[in-house]
Amino acid sequence: MESLKNNKFYNLFTGLLLIGFGGFRLFQHYNDNPTLSSFRLAIAFASIGYGIYTLYNYMQLIKEEK
């Protein structure tokens, strides 16, 4: 069994989930009345960044497979 770091479907699912979570939090912050605290805003940006990184890993694993 391959490790989670090299599991391409785990990377795809995690990346999409984190980008969705961070995007939803930023949407709430900029469009709704309650504003997020600075810490929650930093978590939203960090989750989007890590989501992009995991999608990049997914694309690299796909390239290696070919």
PDB file with one MODEL, atoms N, CA, C and O in Angstrom:
MODEL        1
ATOM      1  N   MET A   1       0.848  -1.182   0.000  1.00  0.00           N
ATOM      2  CA  MET A   1       0.000   0.000   0.000  1.00  0.00           C
ATOM      3  C   MET A   1       0.890   1.240   0.000  1.00  0.00           C
ATOM      4  O   MET A   1       1.860   1.323   0.754  1.00  0.00           O
ATOM      5  N   GLU A   2       0.548   2.193  -0.850  1.00  0.00           N
ATOM      6  CA  GLU A   2       1.365   3.388  -0.937  1.00  0.00           C
ATOM      7  C   GLU A   2       1.058   4.355   0.208  1.00  0.00           C
ATOM      8  O   GLU A   2      -0.034   4.344   0.775  1.00  0.00           O
ATOM      9  N   SER A   3       2.045   5.187   0.533  1.00  0.00           N
ATOM     10  CA  SER A   3       1.851   6.130   1.632  1.00  0.00           C
ATOM     11  C   SER A   3       0.871   7.224   1.198  1.00  0.00           C
ATOM     12  O   SER A   3       0.619   7.408   0.007  1.00  0.00           O
ATOM     13  N   LEU A   4       0.328   7.939   2.173  1.00  0.00           N
ATOM     14  CA  LEU A   4      -0.636   8.988   1.864  1.00  0.00           C
ATOM     15  C   LEU A   4      -0.012  10.112   1.051  1.00  0.00           C
ATOM     16  O   LEU A   4      -0.696  10.757   0.257  1.00  0.00           O
ATOM     17  N   LYS A   5       1.289  10.352   1.245  1.00  0.00           N
ATOM     18  CA  LYS A   5       1.959  11.409   0.489  1.00  0.00           C
ATOM     19  C   LYS A   5       1.979  11.078  -1.000  1.00  0.00           C
ATOM     20  O   LYS A   5       1.913  11.987  -1.827  1.00  0.00           O
ATOM     21  N   ASN A   6       2.067   9.817  -1.354  1.00  0.00           N
ATOM     22  CA  ASN A   6       2.138   9.412  -2.745  1.00  0.00           C
ATOM     23  C   ASN A   6       0.804   8.893  -3.275  1.00  0.00           C
ATOM     24  O   ASN A   6       0.750   8.396  -4.400  1.00  0.00           O
ATOM     25  N   ASN A   7      -0.250   8.992  -2.511  1.00  0.00           N
ATOM     26  CA  ASN A   7      -1.557   8.547  -2.955  1.00  0.00           C
ATOM     27  C   ASN A   7      -2.220   9.699  -3.714  1.00  0.00           C
ATOM     28  O   ASN A   7      -2.598  10.708  -3.119  1.00  0.00           O
ATOM     29  N   LYS A   8      -2.356   9.539  -5.032  1.00  0.00           N
ATOM     30  CA  LYS A   8      -2.817  10.661  -5.847  1.00  0.00           C
ATOM     31  C   LYS A   8      -4.268  11.033  -5.576  1.00  0.00           C
ATOM     32  O   LYS A   8      -4.611  12.213  -5.650  1.00  0.00           O
ATOM     33  N   PHE A   9      -5.127  10.076  -5.266  1.00  0.00           N
ATOM     34  CA  PHE A   9      -6.521  10.408  -5.001  1.00  0.00           C
ATOM     35  C   PHE A   9      -6.676  11.129  -3.669  1.00  0.00           C
ATOM     36  O   PHE A   9      -7.549  11.985  -3.527  1.00  0.00           O
ATOM     37  N   TYR A  10      -5.843  10.794  -2.699  1.00  0.00           N
ATOM     38  CA  TYR A  10      -5.849  11.511  -1.421  1.00  0.00           C
ATOM     39  C   TYR A  10      -5.423  12.962  -1.637  1.00  0.00           C
ATOM     40  O   TYR A  10      -6.021  13.878  -1.073  1.00  0.00           O
ATOM     41  N   ASN A  11      -4.382  13.170  -2.458  1.00  0.00           N
ATOM     42  CA  ASN A  11      -3.933  14.528  -2.748  1.00  0.00           C
ATOM     43  C   ASN A  11      -5.011  15.325  -3.465  1.00  0.00           C
ATOM     44  O   ASN A  11      -5.224  16.496  -3.150  1.00  0.00           O
ATOM     45  N   LEU A  12      -5.687  14.714  -4.415  1.00  0.00           N
ATOM     46  CA  LEU A  12      -6.741  15.406  -5.150  1.00  0.00           C
ATOM     47  C   LEU A  12      -7.887  15.782  -4.208  1.00  0.00           C
ATOM     48  O   LEU A  12      -8.334  16.929  -4.213  1.00  0.00           O
ATOM     49  N   PHE A  13      -8.359  14.847  -3.413  1.00  0.00           N
ATOM     50  CA  PHE A  13      -9.470  15.102  -2.502  1.00  0.00           C
ATOM     51  C   PHE A  13      -9.103  16.155  -1.452  1.00  0.00           C
ATOM     52  O   PHE A  13      -9.890  17.060  -1.173  1.00  0.00           O
ATOM     53  N   THR A  14      -7.917  16.035  -0.878  1.00  0.00           N
ATOM     54  CA  THR A  14      -7.494  16.984   0.151  1.00  0.00           C
ATOM     55  C   THR A  14      -7.335  18.385  -0.426  1.00  0.00           C
ATOM     56  O   THR A  14      -7.752  19.365   0.191  1.00  0.00           O
ATOM     57  N   GLY A  15      -6.735  18.480  -1.605  1.00  0.00           N
ATOM     58  CA  GLY A  15      -6.549  19.787  -2.223  1.00  0.00           C
ATOM     59  C   GLY A  15      -7.866  20.479  -2.522  1.00  0.00           C
ATOM     60  O   GLY A  15      -8.034  21.662  -2.228  1.00  0.00           O
ATOM     61  N   LEU A  16      -8.804  19.739  -3.109  1.00  0.00           N
ATOM     62  CA  LEU A  16     -10.106  20.340  -3.418  1.00  0.00           C
ATOM     63  C   LEU A  16     -10.864  20.718  -2.157  1.00  0.00           C
ATOM     64  O   LEU A  16     -11.519  21.759  -2.113  1.00  0.00           O
ATOM     65  N   LEU A  17     -10.780  19.880  -1.133  1.00  0.00           N
ATOM     66  CA  LEU A  17     -11.460  20.159   0.129  1.00  0.00           C
ATOM     67  C   LEU A  17     -10.894  21.416   0.801  1.00  0.00           C
ATOM     68  O   LEU A  17     -11.655  22.261   1.272  1.00  0.00           O
ATOM     69  N   LEU A  18      -9.585  21.538   0.844  1.00  0.00           N
ATOM     70  CA  LEU A  18      -8.972  22.694   1.499  1.00  0.00           C
ATOM     71  C   LEU A  18      -9.223  23.987   0.726  1.00  0.00           C
ATOM     72  O   LEU A  18      -9.465  25.030   1.332  1.00  0.00           O
ATOM     73  N   ILE A  19      -9.170  23.929  -0.591  1.00  0.00           N
ATOM     74  CA  ILE A  19      -9.453  25.126  -1.383  1.00  0.00           C
ATOM     75  C   ILE A  19     -10.917  25.525  -1.216  1.00  0.00           C
ATOM     76  O   ILE A  19     -11.235  26.711  -1.131  1.00  0.00           O
ATOM     77  N   GLY A  20     -11.796  24.545  -1.171  1.00  0.00           N
ATOM     78  CA  GLY A  20     -13.210  24.845  -0.953  1.00  0.00           C
ATOM     79  C   GLY A  20     -13.462  25.465   0.403  1.00  0.00           C
ATOM     80  O   GLY A  20     -14.222  26.427   0.518  1.00  0.00           O
ATOM     81  N   PHE A  21     -12.826  24.919   1.443  1.00  0.00           N
ATOM     82  CA  PHE A  21     -12.991  25.457   2.799  1.00  0.00           C
ATOM     83  C   PHE A  21     -12.463  26.879   2.886  1.00  0.00           C
ATOM     84  O   PHE A  21     -13.137  27.771   3.401  1.00  0.00           O
ATOM     85  N   GLY A  22     -11.250  27.085   2.377  1.00  0.00           N
ATOM     86  CA  GLY A  22     -10.662  28.429   2.436  1.00  0.00           C
ATOM     87  C   GLY A  22     -11.437  29.432   1.608  1.00  0.00           C
ATOM     88  O   GLY A  22     -11.615  30.577   2.021  1.00  0.00           O
ATOM     89  N   GLY A  23     -11.897  29.012   0.449  1.00  0.00           N
ATOM     90  CA  GLY A  23     -12.686  29.905  -0.388  1.00  0.00           C
ATOM     91  C   GLY A  23     -14.009  30.278   0.263  1.00  0.00           C
ATOM     92  O   GLY A  23     -14.450  31.425   0.182  1.00  0.00           O
ATOM     93  N   PHE A  24     -14.636  29.304   0.907  1.00  0.00           N
ATOM     94  CA  PHE A  24     -15.889  29.588   1.615  1.00  0.00           C
ATOM     95  C   PHE A  24     -15.668  30.572   2.752  1.00  0.00           C
ATOM     96  O   PHE A  24     -16.470  31.484   2.952  1.00  0.00           O
ATOM     97  N   ARG A  25     -14.586  30.393   3.497  1.00  0.00           N
ATOM     98  CA  ARG A  25     -14.298  31.311   4.606  1.00  0.00           C
ATOM     99  C   ARG A  25     -14.011  32.717   4.097  1.00  0.00           C
ATOM    100  O   ARG A  25     -14.458  33.694   4.697  1.00  0.00           O
ATOM    101  N   LEU A  26     -13.268  32.831   2.993  1.00  0.00           N
ATOM    102  CA  LEU A  26     -12.998  34.159   2.443  1.00  0.00           C
ATOM    103  C   LEU A  26     -14.276  34.786   1.886  1.00  0.00           C
ATOM    104  O   LEU A  26     -14.479  35.994   2.011  1.00  0.00           O
ATOM    105  N   PHE A  27     -15.133  33.976   1.275  1.00  0.00           N
ATOM    106  CA  PHE A  27     -16.417  34.475   0.797  1.00  0.00           C
ATOM    107  C   PHE A  27     -17.238  35.014   1.966  1.00  0.00           C
ATOM    108  O   PHE A  27     -17.845  36.080   1.862  1.00  0.00           O
ATOM    109  N   GLN A  28     -17.257  34.278   3.075  1.00  0.00           N
ATOM    110  CA  GLN A  28     -17.977  34.748   4.259  1.00  0.00           C
ATOM    111  C   GLN A  28     -17.405  36.064   4.764  1.00  0.00           C
ATOM    112  O   GLN A  28     -18.147  36.970   5.144  1.00  0.00           O
ATOM    113  N   HIS A  29     -16.094  36.161   4.766  1.00  0.00           N
ATOM    114  CA  HIS A  29     -15.449  37.352   5.315  1.00  0.00           C
ATOM    115  C   HIS A  29     -15.745  38.593   4.480  1.00  0.00           C
ATOM    116  O   HIS A  29     -16.005  39.663   5.030  1.00  0.00           O
ATOM    117  N   TYR A  30     -15.708  38.458   3.163  1.00  0.00           N
ATOM    118  CA  TYR A  30     -15.859  39.627   2.307  1.00  0.00           C
ATOM    119  C   TYR A  30     -17.297  39.936   1.897  1.00  0.00           C
ATOM    120  O   TYR A  30     -17.568  41.048   1.443  1.00  0.00           O
ATOM    121  N   ASN A  31     -18.229  38.993   2.041  1.00  0.00           N
ATOM    122  CA  ASN A  31     -19.591  39.229   1.577  1.00  0.00           C
ATOM    123  C   ASN A  31     -20.654  39.208   2.663  1.00  0.00           C
ATOM    124  O   ASN A  31     -21.750  39.725   2.447  1.00  0.00           O
ATOM    125  N   ASP A  32     -20.374  38.638   3.801  1.00  0.00           N
ATOM    126  CA  ASP A  32     -21.370  38.573   4.866  1.00  0.00           C
ATOM    127  C   ASP A  32     -21.078  39.621   5.929  1.00  0.00           C
ATOM    128  O   ASP A  32     -20.007  40.227   5.950  1.00  0.00           O
ATOM    129  N   ASN A  33     -22.045  39.822   6.803  1.00  0.00           N
ATOM    130  CA  ASN A  33     -21.886  40.812   7.864  1.00  0.00           C
ATOM    131  C   ASN A  33     -20.837  40.441   8.906  1.00  0.00           C
ATOM    132  O   ASN A  33     -20.004  41.280   9.248  1.00  0.00           O
ATOM    133  N   PRO A  34     -20.847  39.196   9.429  1.00  0.00           N
ATOM    134  CA  PRO A  34     -19.834  38.901  10.459  1.00  0.00           C
ATOM    135  C   PRO A  34     -18.446  38.751   9.838  1.00  0.00           C
ATOM    136  O   PRO A  34     -18.250  37.940   8.933  1.00  0.00           O
ATOM    137  N   THR A  35     -17.506  39.521  10.317  1.00  0.00           N
ATOM    138  CA  THR A  35     -16.149  39.420   9.799  1.00  0.00           C
ATOM    139  C   THR A  35     -15.366  38.428  10.650  1.00  0.00           C
ATOM    140  O   THR A  35     -15.634  38.269  11.841  1.00  0.00           O
ATOM    141  N   LEU A  36     -14.414  37.775  10.039  1.00  0.00           N
ATOM    142  CA  LEU A  36     -13.601  36.783  10.735  1.00  0.00           C
ATOM    143  C   LEU A  36     -12.472  37.461  11.481  1.00  0.00           C
ATOM    144  O   LEU A  36     -12.032  38.547  11.103  1.00  0.00           O
ATOM    145  N   SER A  37     -12.003  36.823  12.537  1.00  0.00           N
ATOM    146  CA  SER A  37     -10.852  37.344  13.249  1.00  0.00           C
ATOM    147  C   SER A  37      -9.603  37.140  12.392  1.00  0.00           C
ATOM    148  O   SER A  37      -9.636  36.400  11.408  1.00  0.00           O
ATOM    149  N   SER A  38      -8.534  37.780  12.757  1.00  0.00           N
ATOM    150  CA  SER A  38      -7.296  37.696  11.979  1.00  0.00           C
ATOM    151  C   SER A  38      -6.771  36.267  11.924  1.00  0.00           C
ATOM    152  O   SER A  38      -6.251  35.834  10.896  1.00  0.00           O
ATOM    153  N   PHE A  39      -6.903  35.539  13.017  1.00  0.00           N
ATOM    154  CA  PHE A  39      -6.417  34.165  13.055  1.00  0.00           C
ATOM    155  C   PHE A  39      -7.206  33.286  12.090  1.00  0.00           C
ATOM    156  O   PHE A  39      -6.616  32.488  11.362  1.00  0.00           O
ATOM    157  N   ARG A  40      -8.520  33.420  12.075  1.00  0.00           N
ATOM    158  CA  ARG A  40      -9.346  32.615  11.169  1.00  0.00           C
ATOM    159  C   ARG A  40      -9.089  33.001   9.714  1.00  0.00           C
ATOM    160  O   ARG A  40      -9.145  32.149   8.827  1.00  0.00           O
ATOM    161  N   LEU A  41      -8.812  34.256   9.470  1.00  0.00           N
ATOM    162  CA  LEU A  41      -8.486  34.695   8.117  1.00  0.00           C
ATOM    163  C   LEU A  41      -7.150  34.101   7.672  1.00  0.00           C
ATOM    164  O   LEU A  41      -6.997  33.710   6.515  1.00  0.00           O
ATOM    165  N   ALA A  42      -6.192  34.034   8.583  1.00  0.00           N
ATOM    166  CA  ALA A  42      -4.895  33.424   8.271  1.00  0.00           C
ATOM    167  C   ALA A  42      -5.051  31.925   8.005  1.00  0.00           C
ATOM    168  O   ALA A  42      -4.387  31.383   7.122  1.00  0.00           O
ATOM    169  N   ILE A  43      -5.918  31.256   8.758  1.00  0.00           N
ATOM    170  CA  ILE A  43      -6.188  29.834   8.532  1.00  0.00           C
ATOM    171  C   ILE A  43      -6.808  29.621   7.153  1.00  0.00           C
ATOM    172  O   ILE A  43      -6.485  28.650   6.470  1.00  0.00           O
ATOM    173  N   ALA A  44      -7.691  30.520   6.744  1.00  0.00           N
ATOM    174  CA  ALA A  44      -8.322  30.406   5.422  1.00  0.00           C
ATOM    175  C   ALA A  44      -7.277  30.523   4.320  1.00  0.00           C
ATOM    176  O   ALA A  44      -7.278  29.727   3.382  1.00  0.00           O
ATOM    177  N   PHE A  45      -6.383  31.509   4.422  1.00  0.00           N
ATOM    178  CA  PHE A  45      -5.339  31.662   3.413  1.00  0.00           C
ATOM    179  C   PHE A  45      -4.363  30.487   3.430  1.00  0.00           C
ATOM    180  O   PHE A  45      -3.914  30.038   2.375  1.00  0.00           O
ATOM    181  N   ALA A  46      -4.036  29.991   4.614  1.00  0.00           N
ATOM    182  CA  ALA A  46      -3.127  28.851   4.717  1.00  0.00           C
ATOM    183  C   ALA A  46      -3.752  27.592   4.121  1.00  0.00           C
ATOM    184  O   ALA A  46      -3.060  26.805   3.474  1.00  0.00           O
ATOM    185  N   SER A  47      -5.044  27.396   4.329  1.00  0.00           N
ATOM    186  CA  SER A  47      -5.688  26.208   3.773  1.00  0.00           C
ATOM    187  C   SER A  47      -5.743  26.282   2.251  1.00  0.00           C
ATOM    188  O   SER A  47      -5.593  25.259   1.584  1.00  0.00           O
ATOM    189  N   ILE A  48      -5.951  27.459   1.695  1.00  0.00           N
ATOM    190  CA  ILE A  48      -5.922  27.610   0.236  1.00  0.00           C
ATOM    191  C   ILE A  48      -4.516  27.338  -0.287  1.00  0.00           C
ATOM    192  O   ILE A  48      -4.350  26.664  -1.304  1.00  0.00           O
ATOM    193  N   GLY A  49      -3.516  27.853   0.396  1.00  0.00           N
ATOM    194  CA  GLY A  49      -2.129  27.622  -0.024  1.00  0.00           C
ATOM    195  C   GLY A  49      -1.747  26.150   0.023  1.00  0.00           C
ATOM    196  O   GLY A  49      -1.125  25.634  -0.906  1.00  0.00           O
ATOM    197  N   TYR A  50      -2.116  25.478   1.099  1.00  0.00           N
ATOM    198  CA  TYR A  50      -1.795  24.054   1.202  1.00  0.00           C
ATOM    199  C   TYR A  50      -2.613  23.226   0.213  1.00  0.00           C
ATOM    200  O   TYR A  50      -2.137  22.207  -0.288  1.00  0.00           O
ATOM    201  N   GLY A  51      -3.834  23.661  -0.067  1.00  0.00           N
ATOM    202  CA  GLY A  51      -4.646  22.989  -1.074  1.00  0.00           C
ATOM    203  C   GLY A  51      -4.021  23.077  -2.456  1.00  0.00           C
ATOM    204  O   GLY A  51      -4.032  22.103  -3.209  1.00  0.00           O
ATOM    205  N   ILE A  52      -3.477  24.238  -2.790  1.00  0.00           N
ATOM    206  CA  ILE A  52      -2.788  24.399  -4.075  1.00  0.00           C
ATOM    207  C   ILE A  52      -1.546  23.521  -4.113  1.00  0.00           C
ATOM    208  O   ILE A  52      -1.236  22.931  -5.147  1.00  0.00           O
ATOM    209  N   TYR A  53      -0.838  23.430  -2.999  1.00  0.00           N
ATOM    210  CA  TYR A  53       0.349  22.579  -2.934  1.00  0.00           C
ATOM    211  C   TYR A  53       0.000  21.101  -3.133  1.00  0.00           C
ATOM    212  O   TYR A  53       0.715  20.390  -3.840  1.00  0.00           O
ATOM    213  N   THR A  54      -1.079  20.637  -2.523  1.00  0.00           N
ATOM    214  CA  THR A  54      -1.446  19.231  -2.687  1.00  0.00           C
ATOM    215  C   THR A  54      -1.936  18.948  -4.103  1.00  0.00           C
ATOM    216  O   THR A  54      -1.706  17.857  -4.624  1.00  0.00           O
ATOM    217  N   LEU A  55      -2.606  19.907  -4.734  1.00  0.00           N
ATOM    218  CA  LEU A  55      -2.992  19.716  -6.132  1.00  0.00           C
ATOM    219  C   LEU A  55      -1.763  19.691  -7.042  1.00  0.00           C
ATOM    220  O   LEU A  55      -1.740  18.972  -8.041  1.00  0.00           O
ATOM    221  N   TYR A  56      -0.745  20.476  -6.695  1.00  0.00           N
ATOM    222  CA  TYR A  56       0.515  20.431  -7.433  1.00  0.00           C
ATOM    223  C   TYR A  56       1.159  19.053  -7.288  1.00  0.00           C
ATOM    224  O   TYR A  56       1.663  18.498  -8.264  1.00  0.00           O
ATOM    225  N   ASN A  57       1.145  18.500  -6.079  1.00  0.00           N
ATOM    226  CA  ASN A  57       1.672  17.147  -5.869  1.00  0.00           C
ATOM    227  C   ASN A  57       0.887  16.122  -6.676  1.00  0.00           C
ATOM    228  O   ASN A  57       1.474  15.192  -7.231  1.00  0.00           O
ATOM    229  N   TYR A  58      -0.415  16.278  -6.749  1.00  0.00           N
ATOM    230  CA  TYR A  58      -1.256  15.389  -7.545  1.00  0.00           C
ATOM    231  C   TYR A  58      -0.840  15.429  -9.008  1.00  0.00           C
ATOM    232  O   TYR A  58      -0.718  14.387  -9.653  1.00  0.00           O
ATOM    233  N   MET A  59      -0.622  16.637  -9.532  1.00  0.00           N
ATOM    234  CA  MET A  59      -0.227  16.764 -10.933  1.00  0.00           C
ATOM    235  C   MET A  59       1.152  16.140 -11.177  1.00  0.00           C
ATOM    236  O   MET A  59       1.383  15.554 -12.235  1.00  0.00           O
ATOM    237  N   GLN A  60       2.053  16.258 -10.225  1.00  0.00           N
ATOM    238  CA  GLN A  60       3.373  15.650 -10.377  1.00  0.00           C
ATOM    239  C   GLN A  60       3.281  14.127 -10.364  1.00  0.00           C
ATOM    240  O   GLN A  60       3.985  13.463 -11.125  1.00  0.00           O
ATOM    241  N   LEU A  61       2.435  13.572  -9.523  1.00  0.00           N
ATOM    242  CA  LEU A  61       2.258  12.124  -9.487  1.00  0.00           C
ATOM    243  C   LEU A  61       1.638  11.592 -10.783  1.00  0.00           C
ATOM    244  O   LEU A  61       1.965  10.497 -11.239  1.00  0.00           O
ATOM    245  N   ILE A  62       0.742  12.384 -11.361  1.00  0.00           N
ATOM    246  CA  ILE A  62       0.141  12.001 -12.632  1.00  0.00           C
ATOM    247  C   ILE A  62       1.214  11.983 -13.735  1.00  0.00           C
ATOM    248  O   ILE A  62       1.239  11.075 -14.566  1.00  0.00           O
ATOM    249  N   LYS A  63       2.105  13.000 -13.735  1.00  0.00           N
ATOM    250  CA  LYS A  63       3.174  13.068 -14.729  1.00  0.00           C
ATOM    251  C   LYS A  63       4.138  11.904 -14.590  1.00  0.00           C
ATOM    252  O   LYS A  63       4.585  11.351 -15.595  1.00  0.00           O
ATOM    253  N   GLU A  64       4.470  11.518 -13.345  1.00  0.00           N
ATOM    254  CA  GLU A  64       5.384  10.396 -13.107  1.00  0.00           C
ATOM    255  C   GLU A  64       4.794   9.083 -13.583  1.00  0.00           C
ATOM    256  O   GLU A  64       5.519   8.186 -14.013  1.00  0.00           O
ATOM    257  N   GLU A  65       3.484   8.972 -13.504  1.00  0.00           N
ATOM    258  CA  GLU A  65       2.820   7.716 -13.860  1.00  0.00           C
ATOM    259  C   GLU A  65       2.866   7.465 -15.367  1.00  0.00           C
ATOM    260  O   GLU A  65       2.860   6.311 -15.796  1.00  0.00           O
ATOM    261  N   LYS A  66       2.912   8.506 -16.161  1.00  0.00           N
ATOM    262  CA  LYS A  66       2.903   8.342 -17.625  1.00  0.00           C
ATOM    263  C   LYS A  66       4.201   7.882 -18.174  1.00  0.00           C
ATOM    264  O   LYS A  66       4.330   7.704 -19.386  1.00  0.00           O
TER     265      LYS A  66
ENDMDL
END
